[in-house]
Amino acid sequence: EKLHISEPSNAYDFGQIINAVNINKDKAACADLLTITDPKKLPMLLSNKLEGEILLIFIQSLEYYILGKDPGLVYQHLFYLSKAERFKVVLALLSKNEKEQVQQVFDLLSENQNHQYSLEDLESLKKVYEL
């Protein structure tokens, strides 16, 4: 059954949707969520709930479903994701393989670069992601 995604108004709603997305590993639903969620609100909506699993499903959803249509939105989400509480902790716990998935999104972003971000912006964000 496809998850029905509506814009979360608070951290609790967002957490409920993320849990459902995560249990089902539903990348399409996660992409829907990220498409309707203002990237600037991510740190507030994630609150202190960021986990490695969540970071990875975000990364995969951004790569598979959003990057081809809107690389600027992917950049924005990566930028604000890095401002979330626990980001550094989660990053430190990623495996080599998981880090490579993150690297791949950055590679695709530089190949699909558009006016919404410069290659310099991308390089400095890569440093934040310790790549």
Backbone as a ProteinNet text record, in pm:
[ID]
protein_1_A
[PRIMARY]
EKLHISEPSNAYDFGQIINAVNINKDKAACADLLTITDPKKLPMLLSNKLEGEILLIFIQSLEYYILGKDPGLVYQHLFYLSKAERFKVVLALLSKNEKEQVQQVFDLLSENQNHQYSLEDLESLKKVYEL
[TERTIARY]
85.7	0	89.1	56.1	138	106.7	211.6	193.4	139.8	41.4	-8.7	71.5	137.2	225	163.2	145	103.4	207.2	211.4	317.2	307.9	416.7	414.7	421.2	343.3	342.3	434.7	475.6	562.8	654.9	746.6	846.1	780.6	672	604.7	547.5	472.8	415.7	525.8	630.9	742.6	803.2	821.6	877.3	791.5	658	565.3	578.9	585.9	597.7	731.8	838.5	972.5	975.9	913.3	910.8	841.4	728.2	653.1	735.9	797.4	882.2	996.6	1056.1	1173	1139	1028.3	985.4	964.1	900.8	870.7	984.6	1091.6	1201.2	1143.2	1043.7	968.8	1035.6	1129	1205.5	1118.6	1018.5	929.6	849.4	798.1	722	815.2	937.7	1034.9	1063.2	1074.9	1097.1	977.7	856.6	737	745.6	784.3	797.4	900.4	1015.2	1121.4	1084.5	999.1	957.1	862.5	777.1	680.7	730.7	845.8	898.6	999.9	980.6	1075.8	1209.4	1317.1	1447	1489.1	1453.5	1492.3	1432.4	1320.6	1253	1309.3	1395.7	1445.6	1505.2	1598.5	1657.2	1551.6	1451.6	1345.2	1258.1	1222.3	1135.1	1204.8	1334.7	1408.3	1431	1433.2	1459.8	1588.4	1584.6	1707	1695.3	1616.1	1582.6	1663.3	1762.8	1837.6	1915.5	1899.2	1970.4	2038	2133.9	2201.7	2105.2	2009.6	1910	1830.2	1796.1	1717	1801.6	1924.2	2014.3	2025.9	2042.5	2061.9	1937.1	1820.4	1699.7	1675.1	1710.5	1702.6	1795.9	1920.1	2020.9	1974.1	1925.5	1881.5	1759.2	1666.3	1545.3	1580.1	1669.1	1711.8	1779.1	1863.1	1936.2	1842.5	1760	1679.7	1561.2	1500	1373.1	1376.7	1469.4	1461.1	1574.6	1692.7	1809.7	1790.6	1731.3	1710.5	1617.7	1522.9	1423.4	1466.9	1527.3	1553.9	1680.6	1798.5	1922.9	1934.9	1875.2	1879	1812.8	1701	1629.7	1715.1	1783.5	1870.9	1982	2042.7	2147.8	2094.2	1977.8	1917.4	1894.8	1840.4	1814.9	1945.4	2047.9	2177	2234.3	2218.9	2269.8	2201.6	2068.8	1996.4	2002.6	2015.2	2033.6	2160	2262.1	2388.8	2378.2	2268.5	2246.4	2166	2120.1	2034.5	2115.9	2047.1	2106.9	2150.9	2261.2	2314.6	2377.1	2381.1	2436.6	2579.6	2664.1	2805.5	2819.2	2735.4	2737.4	2700.6	2591.3	2543.3	2648.2	2706.9	2809.5	2926.8	2967.1	3082.2	3055.9	2929.7	2894.6	2866.2	2872.8	2846.6	2960.5	2923.7	3025	3087.4	3192.5	3260.5	3162.1	3085.3	2986.5	2880.3	2834.6	2733.5	2790	2915.8	2981.6	2991.2	3015.8	3025	2891	2781	2648.1	2630.8	2679.3	2669.9	2758.1	2877.8	2971.5	2908.4	2837.1	2774.6	2674.2	2597.8	2500.7	2574.1	2683.8	2762.9	2820.9	2866.6	2918.7	2809.9	2690.9	2579.4	2539.8	2546.4	2514.4	2613.9	2741.5	2837.1	2818.8	2775.8	2747.4	2621.9	2526.3	2397.9	2389.4	2504.3	2509.1	2416.5	2344.4	2259.3	2279.8	2201.7	2221	2192.9	2131.1	2093.5	2210.2	2318.7	2438.2	2559.8	2672.8	2796	2878.5	2978.4	3066.8	3143.4	3168.8	3233.8	3141.8	3013.3	2914.7	2918.7	2921.2	2919.1	3044.5	3159.2	3285	3283.3	3234.1	3233.9	3134	3021.9	2926.7	2985.2	3062.8	3128.1	3218.5	3286.3	3374.3	3292.9	3174.3	3085.3	3047	3029.7	2997.5	3123.2	3235.7	3365	3400.5	3376.6	3407.2	3530.8
-119.5	0	124.3	217.8	338.3	431.4	482.9	577.9	708.7	763.4	894.7	999.6	1086.2	1183.9	1322.3	1385.6	1526.2	1605.6	1734.4	1815.4	1813.3	1773.8	1769.5	1910.8	1936.3	2071.7	2084	1969.3	1975.7	1853.6	1854.8	1748.5	1612.6	1614.1	1488.4	1424	1502.2	1450.6	1400.1	1479.3	1444.4	1311.3	1297.5	1174.3	1052.6	1070.9	960.8	915.6	1013.6	981.9	913.2	967.8	909.8	765.4	739.6	601.9	508.6	551.3	468.8	445.8	552.1	544.3	445.7	456.6	376.1	227.8	199	59.7	-7.5	66.4	11.6	31.5	101.4	136.1	196.1	283.1	338.9	467.4	449.8	565.5	662.5	608.1	695.2	786.2	729	808.5	910	868.3	958.4	1075.4	1046	1151.4	1247.3	1192.7	1278.4	1371.7	1314.9	1392.6	1505	1471.3	1570.3	1675.4	1637	1731.3	1837.2	1796.8	1894.2	1962.2	1919	1978.7	2087.5	2204.1	2313.6	2273.7	2268.6	2226.4	2304.7	2432.7	2516.6	2465.1	2390.5	2339.3	2205.5	2144.7	2010.4	2001.4	2092.6	2079.4	2083	2170.6	2182.2	2055.7	2007.3	1889.8	1762.2	1751.5	1633.2	1635.9	1757.6	1775.1	1699.5	1614.4	1539.1	1393.9	1368.2	1230.6	1177.9	1253	1205.7	1079.4	977.1	849.7	817.8	725.9	683.9	631.6	550.7	492.9	601.6	704	814.2	893.4	921.7	994.3	918.2	786.9	707.5	699.6	686.1	680.5	817.8	924.7	1058.7	1067.3	1024.5	1030.1	950	827.9	741	799.7	852.9	910.7	1033.6	1116.7	1235.5	1194.2	1092.2	1047.6	985.2	889.6	813.3	890.8	975.9	1035.3	1184.8	1257.6	1403.8	1464.1	1404.1	1464.2	1491.8	1395.7	1412.1	1527.2	1556.3	1660.9	1795.9	1793	1918.7	1910.7	1918.8	1910.3	2021.4	2136.5	2247.6	2210.4	2139.2	2095.4	1994.6	1907.2	1808.4	1880.7	1978.8	2057.5	2122.7	2186.6	2253.7	2155.7	2038.4	1939.5	1892.4	1868.2	1826.3	1935.6	2059.9	2173.8	2182.2	2178	2192	2066.7	1951.6	1826.7	1835.7	1901.3	1912.5	2005.2	2080	2170	2100.8	1979.6	1909.5	1865.7	1861.9	1810	1665.7	1625.4	1488.4	1458.5	1556.3	1530	1477.1	1543.8	1503	1361.7	1331.5	1199	1091.8	1116.2	1020.8	1000.9	1110.9	1106.4	1018.7	1036.2	961.7	810.8	772.5	630.7	562.7	638.7	578.7	485.1	374.1	279.8	335.5	270.2	312.2	307.9	202.3	184.8	295.6	328.9	433.9	569.9	594.5	719.8	729.5	615	613.2	650.8	610.3	648.7	800.9	859.8	1004.8	1072.9	1019.1	1072.2	1070.2	962.2	946.3	1058.3	1096.4	1205.1	1335.3	1359.2	1479.7	1476.7	1358.5	1345.8	1380.1	1325.6	1352.4	1500.2	1560.6	1703.2	1787.8	1749	1829.1	1807.4	1686.6	1661.5	1735.6	1752	1816.7	1959.2	2021.3	2151.6	2251.4	2330.4	2433.9	2566.1	2666	2801.3	2813.6	2711.4	2723.9	2701.3	2646.4	2628.1	2626	2671.8	2671.1	2548.2	2517.8	2405.5	2435.2	2563.2	2602	2569.4	2602.3	2569	2418.8	2343.1	2197.6	2146.5	2202.7	2162.2	2190.7	2308.4	2338	2250.6	2215.5	2124.5	1983.2	1941.7	1810.8	1803.3	1913.5	1916.2	1896.9	1957.1	1941.6	1793.3	1724.8	1582.1	1495.3	1562.2	1494.4	1401.5	1449.9	1370.4	1426.5
0	0	0	-89.1	-98.3	18.9	78.2	188.2	133.1	200.7	161.7	237.8	163.4	227	217.4	332.9	330.4	408.8	383.9	443.5	596.4	663.2	809.8	866.8	971	1026.8	1147.7	1203.2	1321.4	1325.5	1419.3	1430.8	1459.1	1535.2	1567.6	1440.8	1361.5	1235.6	1143.4	1133	1045.2	1090.9	1220.7	1277.5	1247.8	1256.4	1227.7	1082	990.9	847.7	821.4	880	860.3	908.9	1023.4	1075.3	978.2	923.9	828.5	701.8	653.7	533.7	557.6	674.4	707.7	722	788.1	807.4	671.3	579.2	446.9	347.1	390.6	299.3	170	189.1	75.7	26.7	-66.5	-115.7	-195.3	-264.3	-342.5	-248.8	-140.4	-42.7	24.7	51.7	113.1	18	-110.5	-210.4	-213.1	-202.3	-196.4	-76.4	36.4	159.1	141.6	84.2	66.4	-39	-132.6	-236.4	-178.9	-85.1	-30.3	97.4	148.1	271	235.8	291.4	271	333.6	253.3	308.3	432.6	438.7	553.2	683.5	672	791.6	839.6	757.9	793.7	934.5	970.5	1105.4	1216.3	1200.2	1301.2	1300.4	1181.5	1171.9	1220	1191.5	1235.7	1385.9	1442	1584.1	1618.7	1720.8	1756.5	1713.2	1609.9	1570.7	1451.8	1406.4	1290.5	1324.4	1240.2	1254.5	1122.4	1126	1004	898.2	943.2	851.5	780.5	855.3	800.2	701.2	739.4	649.3	516.8	524.7	402.6	315.5	378.2	294.1	230	299.4	239.9	118.8	138.6	32.4	-89.4	-65.2	-175.4	-246.1	-169.8	-229	-312.6	-259	-333	-463.9	-456.1	-574.3	-678.3	-635.9	-732.2	-788.2	-706.3	-747.6	-775.1	-714	-722.6	-804.5	-797.7	-861	-1010.8	-1082.8	-1226.8	-1261.2	-1170.8	-1196.6	-1140.2	-1021	-951.3	-866.5	-932.6	-855.5	-750	-776.8	-680.3	-548.2	-557.2	-436.1	-358.2	-430.9	-366.5	-290.9	-355.9	-290.5	-162.9	-172.8	-56.7	59.5	26	131.2	195.8	115.1	171.5	260.7	215.7	291.9	428.6	429.3	556.9	643.2	579.1	653.2	738.9	684.7	757.3	878.4	887.8	1002.4	1113.1	1084.8	1181.2	1303	1416.3	1538.6	1513.2	1569.2	1558.1	1421.9	1329.6	1196.6	1205	1284.2	1294.3	1352.2	1449.9	1513.2	1410.8	1338.8	1239.2	1129.8	1086.9	982.5	1025.7	1150.2	1203	1206.3	1213	1223.8	1089.3	980.9	849.5	810.4	746.7	697.5	569.4	524.7	401.6	283.7	276.6	170	174	293.4	309.2	268.3	307.6	267.3	115.1	50.1	-96.3	-160	-96.1	-146.8	-141.8	-32.9	-17.9	-123.9	-141.7	-241.5	-381.1	-410.6	-541	-569.6	-468.6	-485.9	-517.7	-447.9	-475.9	-617.4	-662	-798.4	-899.9	-877.6	-968.6	-966.1	-848.4	-839	-918.2	-916.9	-993.5	-1143.6	-1183.8	-1325.6	-1372	-1282	-1316.5	-1262.8	-1243.7	-1177.8	-1247.2	-1170.6	-1229.6	-1155.7	-1194	-1140.5	-990.4	-930	-788.2	-691.7	-743.5	-660.2	-752.2	-700.1	-778.9	-741.3	-821.2	-788.2	-659.1	-632.7	-505.3	-387.2	-403.2	-298.1	-270.3	-378.6	-369.3	-297.6	-334.5	-271.4	-121.9	-84.3	60.6	134.7	70.5	135.7	147.5	47.6	55.4	177.8	209.4	328	455.3	457.7	572.9	590.2	477	478.3	489.8	509.3	528.8	411.5	290.4	170.7	100.4
[MASK]
+++++++++++++++++++++++++++++++++++++++++++++++++++++++++++++++++++++++++++++++++++++++++++++++++++++++++++++++++++++++++++++++++++

